[in-house]
Amino acid sequence: MTATLIPPATARAHRDPNVLRWLGAYTASMLGDNVYYLALSWAAVQTGTPAQAGLVMSVSALPRAVLLLGGGVLADRLGPRRVVIGSDAVRCAAVLVVAALLFLTHPGLWPLALLAFVFGTVDAVFMPAVGALPARITGKDQLARVQGMRGLAIRVASVVGAPLGGLGVALGGAPAAFALAGALIALSLPLLVSVRVRDLPADPAAIGGSTAWSDLKAGLRHVRRHRVLGPLMIAIALGDLGFVGPLNVGLTLLADHRGWGAAGMGWILAGFGTGAGAASLLLAARGRLPRAGLLTGCACTAGAVAVGALGFVPGLAAAVGTALLVGLLTGLSGALCGALLQTQADPAYLGRVTAVSSLVSLGLTPLSMPFAAAAAGVFGLGPVYAVSAAVCGLGGLVFLAVPALRRAELPG
C-alpha cells in the first residue's frame, strides 16, 4: 500500500473531510479498545482467581514497553498509515478469534493471556504510528487543532466504551463483548484506507541502506539535541510521574478513606474527565493558543497545586470541583505538550519521537503506582499527594526555566 501524495492542506482540520475520516477511524479504534479491556477483565475474573486475572491484565505491559522504540522506527520506515492499518487488522482478527473460541469452548485463561500479549505487542507499533500520522494528513498549522480533536475522541471513547462493553457482556457474556470490540476496530479499517497522506522528504540519516538500529539512534539523537524536544521529554516525564499515582491508586484510597465509596470515586473521575474534555475542546476550537510554552508551564504548575489540594479536601463536592480543575489544567498542559511535540519534531522522525514520549508516559511512569500505594500505607495520603504535586510542579518549572521551551510557539 503506497501513500497518496496530496497538496498542503488549506481547510481547517475540523472541516477537512480527510482529517474527519481519520478522526472517525481513530474514534472507532479507541471505542474498540475500551470495550476490549472491559471484556478482557470480565472474562479473566470469571475464568480465574483475582491474582490470575491481574496477571492477565498486566501481560500486555511488558511487550509494549520493550518494543515501543522499535515500533517508532517501523512507523517512520514503513509510513504511519500502513502501520496503523496493519495494527488494527491484527487486533481485529485476534479479538474475533478469541470471541469465537470463548463462544465454542471453555479454553481457560491461556487465550486471554495470549490476546493480551498480542495487544501489547501491536500497541508498540500502533502508538508511534498514530502519533506520526497527523503530520501526513494536514498542515503544520492545524496539528494543534488535531491534537484537541484527538483528545475529544479519547474522552468520548472512554465515556461510551465502558457502557457498550457492559451491554455486550449483559447480552452475550464475554464472547459478545469481544465480538463487539472486534467489530468497532474493523470499522476503522475502511476509513483508514480512504485517508490520503502526503509523502515526506527522505530522512537524510536513512540514506545509504541504514539499519533499524542506526535509525533508532538517529531518532534518539534528534530528541536529545533538539532545543525544545529534549527538555519537553523531561517535563512530560516529571508531569506524568507525579500525576499517575494520585489519579489511579491514590484516588481509590482517598475515596475509601473519606467514606465516599465507588460512587464518590465515579463522581470525582467524572469531574476530571469533564475538565480534560473542556481543555481538548478549547484546543480543537481555537487551533492555536499564543505563547504555548509559557502557558503550558503555568498550567502544569497550577495543575500541580490542584493535584496536591485533592489529597486534603474534606468533602465530596469539593473533591469533584478540585478534580475538575485538575482535569482542566493538566488536560490543557498535556494537550499542549502533545501539540508542541507534533509541531517541533521533524516529521521524518515523528514515529520515533512519539515512541520516546509513549515509553516515558506509558512504559515507565506506571511503575510509580506500587510505590505510591506503599507510601500511602506508611505515611498517609496527605504526604503522598504533596510529594506527587511537587514532582508535577517540577515539570512545570522545566517549562518556565528553559528559555527555548518557555518561548515555544504553535504555528499560526
HELIX and SHEET records of a PDB file:
HELIX    1   1 ALA A   13  ARG A   15  5                                   3    
HELIX    2   2 PRO A   17  THR A   47  1                                  31    
HELIX    3   3 PRO A   50  SER A   58  1                                   9    
HELIX    4   4 ALA A   61  LEU A   78  1                                  18    
HELIX    5   5 PRO A   80  LEU A  104  1                                  25    
HELIX    6   6 TRP A  110  ALA A  132  1                                  23    
HELIX    7   7 PRO A  134  ILE A  137  1                                   4    
HELIX    8   8 LYS A  140  GLN A  142  5                                   3    
HELIX    9   9 LEU A  143  SER A  194  1                                  52    
HELIX   10  10 PRO A  204  ALA A  206  5                                   3    
HELIX   11  11 ALA A  212  ARG A  225  1                                  14    
HELIX   12  12 LEU A  229  GLY A  245  1                                  17    
HELIX   13  13 PRO A  246  GLY A  250  3                                   5    
HELIX   14  14 LEU A  251  ARG A  258  1                                   8    
HELIX   15  15 GLY A  261  ARG A  286  1                                  26    
HELIX   16  16 ALA A  292  LEU A  310  1                                  19    
HELIX   17  17 LEU A  316  GLN A  344  1                                  29    
HELIX   18  18 PRO A  347  TYR A  349  5                                   3    
HELIX   19  19 LEU A  350  SER A  358  1                                   9    
HELIX   20  20 LEU A  359  LEU A  364  3                                   6    
HELIX   21  21 THR A  365  LEU A  367  5                                   3    
HELIX   22  22 SER A  368  PHE A  379  1                                  12    
HELIX   23  23 LEU A  381  ALA A  401  1                                  21    
HELIX   24  24 PRO A  403  ARG A  406  1                                   4    
END                                                                             
